[in-house]
């Protein structure tokens, strides 16, 4: 991990104070909040990558995918995945969005972050997390010595839902094969799930973010023959609305850093 630039030190200290780290006794930040988060259950195995309603596990989504079953197993580069997604007609969000928002950051990153969906700024610029939530995300990453160039950032759905509404279950499922393939191609050591939509996508069912955050999930990703540790935490947009939740998000970031330093 590279060192945080000197010019950012004060900003990072302010962020940490903001988030409840009010004593600096050691070089490394410590989580003094007592028990560490428990390792959680193993999620259902998803052996196939297909867009059909029966292929992703769990109940059929409420809207049928337009694209039918798709096989992405021959896609073995991120450029090819981007091209396949750009050509995909199986999700109606594509028709109302300005452009595809594919990813940001390193192609082979130890840490992959999964958000919800592009917002207005992301839709305009074509990069994930460039609006106010993205600026907070940058500060969150900086607070644990990371920046965008060191991680991979993607969204559960790569097109902006109209009016920034939450993507529907059908839309999430339509885009899910691309999400799995993206994870398999990046092969990260850990995944940070930003908010309930990303959690719902990888678990295959909804889970209250306030309960599940901070609990590592071992998720079997199609095409990876091992479980991948995924940590749910609050979405930065939620933290902007509810600053008091930053203390818990800070604990999650420290847990994440411990994990990737292992
Ligand atoms: N929120 C997200 O979940 N993703 C983005 O890219 C921007 C805001």
Boltz pocket constraint, residues with backbone or C-beta under 6 A from the ligand:
constraints:
  - pocket:
      binder: B
      contacts: [[A, 115], [A, 116], [A, 117], [A, 118], [A, 119], [A, 122], [A, 127], [A, 128], [A, 129], [A, 130], [A, 131], [A, 133], [A, 134], [A, 154], [A, 155], [A, 194], [A, 237]]
      max_distance: 6.0
